[in-house]
């Protein structure tokens, strides 16, 4: 009987540790009016930005001659809530014209104005740092080196760290794991802070854990989501990151907090009160 019980436990452990990756990768925003059409001998590229932040658009095609023409205009920055059309002469049909759009948040040429942020959880609450700057597990890349992990439990409230516009939300993943393969399968919220030209991300939300949608304006301290353990993680927590645009995408930056803390002073195991 004892041996059978141990076998059942072992099977459960194996099942839990072998979560399957989702079949589909989700996008944090949808650009419905970005596309192209071919009319007679004209290729018309249609661009539209419904977000409250600038976006960078690049275009790739296997047609070498067409790519040379596109390279004269792309990549380009499309400012918030704006649209644009660009026409090119072409000698190929729509069926033979295959174009891929690459979209990145932010304009690397915008001036950054760093200000203090609020801790990303509720006032009078205390949480422990489980990974700080340059953490070995997942804070070693240019994108995440200044991120902070707080030990929020599943369902704990996440709050906006500064005023801004919601420009990205993913909330439909339900699982996670410790393999690097899970990196792109976390639920998260991205907020743009126009007075700083910076972005904050709140990662590992629980399934359907966002309280906001793309386009919402939020105030610092406002509840925006619920913590969880989706994506690349071994435990439930909040991964908080402040990002600035660079030429290749985004990079993490060190910050200070309104509550008197500096991010570089946080050490693993330290308790932080708001």
N, C-alpha and C positions, 0 to 999 in steps of 0.2 A: 504493500500500500504506500509506504514512504517512497519507494523507488518510483512508483507511478506518479506520485505527486511532484517529485523532482523533475521527471520527464516533461510533465505538463508545463511547469515553470520554465524549463529550458526552451520549449517550443514557443511560449509566449514571448520570451526575451528575443528569440530569433525573429519572430514576426514583427515585433516593435522596432527592431534595429534595421529591418529591411523595407522601410517605407519606399514605395515606388515614386520616382519623380513624376510630377504632373506631365500630361501629354502635351500641354500647350503653354508657351510662355506668354505672360500677360504684359500689356503696355500700361504705363502709368498715366498716359493721356492719349486721346484719339484726335488726329487731325483729319477730319472728314473731307475737307476741300483742298487737299493736296493731291495733285495728280497731273495727268497730261492727256492730250488728244492729238491725233494727226488728221488734218483737214487738207486735202489735196497735197500741195507740196510744203505745208507748214506744220511744224511741231509746236504746239502751244503748251507751255508748262504753266500750271496753275498752282499758286502758293497762297496759303491762308494760315494765319496764326490766331487762334481763338484764346490763347493763354494770356495772362497778365504779366508776362515776362518775354524778353527777346528769345528767339530760337535761331540756331544755325542750321542751314539746310545745305546738304551736298547731294550731288546726283552722280550715279555711276551707271554706265552702260558698256556692253561688250563691243558696240559699234565704235571703232577707233576714230573715224572721221567725226562722228557726232560728239564723242567725248571731248575732242579738241575744241569744238564750238562751245560746249557746256562749260568747259574749264575757264572760259573768258568771263563767266558770271558767277560761277560756283567754286567754293562754298560762299554763301552769302548770309547776312544777318537779316532776319525779318522781325521788325519791332512788334511789340505787343498789340493785339487786336488790329492787325493790319493784313492786307492782302496784296497780291501782285501777280501779273501775267507777263511772261517773256516768250517771244516767238522766235523760231529758228527755221531756216529753210532746210528741207530734208528731201532726199530722193528715195526713202524707204517707206513702206506701208506701216500701218499701225501694228499689224501682225508681226512684222519684222523688227519693230521698235520695242525693246525691252529696257525699261528704266527702273532703277532702284533708288529710293529716297532715303537718305541718312539724316536723322534729326537729332540735334543735341541742344540742351537747354543753355541759355546764357550767351552773353557777348563778352569775350575775353578782353575787348578794348574798353569796356566800361570802367570807370573809376570806382575802386572799392573804398567804402567808408566804414571801417570796423567800429562797432559799438558793442556794449555789453549785452549779453543774452540772459534770459531768465532760465533757471533750472527747469527741465522739461517734465516736471511732475507737480502734483498738488502741494499747496502751501501747508506747512507744518508736518509734512511727511519726511521720513528719513530712509534713504536707500544706500546700499553698499556698492562700491565700485568693484566690478568683477573683471574689467579689463580697461586699462587706460591708454595713454598715448603710446604708439609703437608697440602695442601688444603682440606677442608672438602668434596667437591663434588666428586672428583675422584683421589686425591693425598694422600690417607691415607694408601695404602698398601706398602709392602716392594718393590714391582715392580715399584711404581710410586711416592713415597714420595718426591723425589727431582726433579720431572718434573716441567716444566714451560709452562704456556699457554699464548701465545701472540695473540692479537686480529686482526690477519690478516683477511682480508675480502675474500670472495669466489673469487678465481681466482688470488689472490696475489701470488707473487713468493716466493718460499721457496728455501733456499740456503744451501749447505753442510757446516757443522760447522767445518770440518777438512778433510784432505786428507784421502781417504780410498776406499774400494771396496764395491759395492752394493751387499748385500747378501740376501736381501728380498724386494719384491714389491707386494703390493696388490692395485689394482686400479679399480676394477670392481663393487664395491658397489656404490649405488647412493643415499641411504637414511640414516637417523639417527633418534635418539630419546633420551629422557631423562631417560627412564627406563634402569635399569642395564642390562636388556636382550640384549641391543645393544652393550655391551662392546666388543664383539668379531667380530663386523661387520663394523669396520672402515678401510678405505684405509690408507696405510702407506708405508714408505720406511725405510729399515734398512741398515745401513752402518757400516762395520767393519773397525777399525783404527788399522792396524798392528803394528804401532810404539808405541801404547799404550795398545794394547789388550783390547780395549773398543769398545762399540757399541753405535751408536746414532740412535734414532728413531724419525721420523717426521710423525705425526698422524693427521687424519681427512682430508686427501686430497680429493679434489673433484673427481667426476667420471672421469676416464681416465686421472687423474691429474699427473701421473708420467712422467717425462722427461727422465728417466733412466731405465735400465733393469738390472736384476741380472747378475753379472760378470763385469759390467762397473767399471772403475776406475774414481773417481771424485776428484777434487781439492777443497780446502776450498774456499767458496764464490761462487762456481759454482751453477747455477740454476739447481735444480733437480726435482721440482714439483710445483703444484698449490694448494693452501689452499682451504679448503671446510668445510663441516659440516657432514661428514659421521660417523656412529658409535654412541657411547655414548656421546652426547653433546646437549646442549640447544642453542648453537649459533655457528656461523662460527668462526674458530680460528685455530691456529697451536699449537699442543701439542708436546713439545720437551723434550726428555728424554735421559739421558746418562746412559748406563747400563754396569755392569760387571757380568761375569758368577759367579754363586755360585753352591753349590752342588745340589740344587733343581731346578735350572733354571737360572734366572737373577735377579739382584737387582739394583735399582736406586742409583746413587751416586751424591753428591754435586760437583759443578764445578766452575771454574773461566773462564772469557771470555777475549779474546785478547784486547777487547775494554776497558778494565779496570774495568769491573763490576765483582762482585761475585754473584753467584746465590742466596745465602742466604740473600743478601741485597735487593732483589726485593720484593716489596710489592704490593698487589692487588691495582689497580688503578694507579700505577706508570707508567710514560711514559719513554720508553727506546729508545735512538737513536743510530744507528750504524754509 
